[in-house]
C-alpha cells in the first residue's frame, strides 16, 4: 500500500512565460492531492525554493512549472541534488524534450517523419537567413522559438517580406529560431503514461473555432477548443501516431508522462511536431482527457504518479552496490 502520510510539494511559477498557466495546473491538482496525502504545499519556483523544500520537509514533488527552468532539467537537477523524488522526466529527458531542435535531431536519426526545417541564428545576416529558408523550405513556413511551449512565439509567414519581418521580431526575443515547412493537416496529439506498465493513450484531435491556430488563448480559455477522442483520422494514421508517440517518449528519454503533437494530413504519414515532457494539468489540458478516456480519472492519475515517484526513492543508488573504484594513493594538496 502506498505511503500517504507524506508531504507533497507542488512546484509552479518561475521565470517562464508559462508561469501563470503552471499556477492553473497547481490549483487544479492541489485539492485532490490534499484529500489523499497528509500535507500538500504549493511552492514557487524561485530562489527560496531550496529553503522552502527543506522547511516543509517535502517528501516528493509534483512539478507543474512549465517552460524554461521548470521543464528543461534545471528544476529536476535541483531535486536530484536534494534527494527528493519527483514526477516526470529526469534532467536529461527534460533538457532534450524542451529543446525542439534537439528533439528533432534525435528522432530524425530514428527515421520519424517530420517537417523539413532550418535553424536560424540572430548572428547570421537576416537576408541570408531568409533566402536559405525559402530555398530549403518553400514560401510558406512556421517559425518557432526553440525552447518554449504552449504555442508561445509561434509565427506564420508566406513569402520573403513576411518571413523577414517574422525573423526580425523573433530574434528580438530569442537567439535561435526553428523554421519549418508549413504542413496542412489536423492537429492531433497522443500521450504516454508510465505507471505499473507503459501505455499509449488514445489519439486526440484538437478543434478550434473557424480553424484558428491552437495558440495560447485557445489552449487555456474554456470553450475555445474541442478535444475529439479518438481523432478523426484513418486507422493507419491513429496507429502510427501512437507508435511514434511511444518511440518519441523512449528515444528522448521521457519518464512517467509525455504528450506528442502531430500534424496529420488528409492521407499518408502523420508528421511529428514536438513532445511535451510535462503536460499541463489545467481544466483545458489534453493529457488528463486522454487518461480519462483510458479509464483513469484525474484524482487517480495524479495520486498514482505521486506514488510511483515515491517508489523511486526506495530504489536510490547505493554506491556500495555500484562499480568498485580503486583507492588512489594521492596526497591531499
C-alpha positions, 0 to 999 in steps of 0.5 A: 500500500502506498505511503500517504502520510507524506508531504507533497510539494507542488512546484509552479511559477518561475521565470517562464512565460508559462508561469501563470498557466503552471499556477492553473495546473497547481490549483487544479491538482492541489485539492485532490492531492490534499484529500489523499496525502497528509500535507500538500504545499504549493511552492514557487519556483524561485530562489527560496525554493531550496529553503522552502523544500527543506522547511516543509520537509517535502517528501516528493514533488509534483512539478507543474512549472512549465517552460524554461527552468521548470521543464528543461532539467534545471528544476529536476537537477535541483531535486536530484541534488536534494534527494527528493523524488519527483514526477516526470522526466529526469534532467536529461529527458527534460533538457532534450524534450524542451529543446525542439531542435534537439528533439528533432535531431534525435528522432530524425536519426530514428527515421520519424517523419517530420517537417523539413526545417532550418535553424536560424541564428540572430548572428547570421545576416537576416537576408541570408537567413531568409533566402536559405529558408525559402530555398530549403523550405518553400514560401510558406513556413512556421517559425518557432522559438526553440525552447518554449511551449504552449504555442508561445512565439509561434509565427506564420509567414508566406513569402520573403517580406513576411518571413523577414519581418517574422525573423526580425521580431523573433530574434528580438526575443530569442537567439535561435529560431526553428523554421519549418515547412508549413504542413496542412493537416489536423492537429492531433496529439497522443500521450504516454503514461508510465505507471505499473506498465507503459501505455499509449493513450488514445489519439486526440484531435484538437478543434478550434473555432473557424480553424484558428491556430491552437495558440495560447488563448485557445489552449487555456480559455474554456470553450475555445477548443474541442478535444475529439477522442479518438481523432478523426483520422484513418486507422493507419494514421491513429496507429502510427501516431501512437507508435511514434508517440511511444518511440518519441517518449523512449528515444528522448528519454521521457519518464512517467508522462509525455504528450506528442503533437502531430500534424496529420494530413488528409492521407499518408504519414502523420508528421511529428511536431514536438513532445511535451515532457510535462503536460499541463494539468489545467481544466483545458489540458489534453493529457488528463482527457486522454487518461480519462478516456483510458479509464483513469480519472484525474484524482487517480492519475495524479495520486498514482504518479505521486506514488510511483515517484515515491517508489523511486526513492526506495530504489536510490543508488547505493554506491556500495552496490555500484562499480568498485573504484580503486583507492588512489594513493594521492596526497591531499594538496 
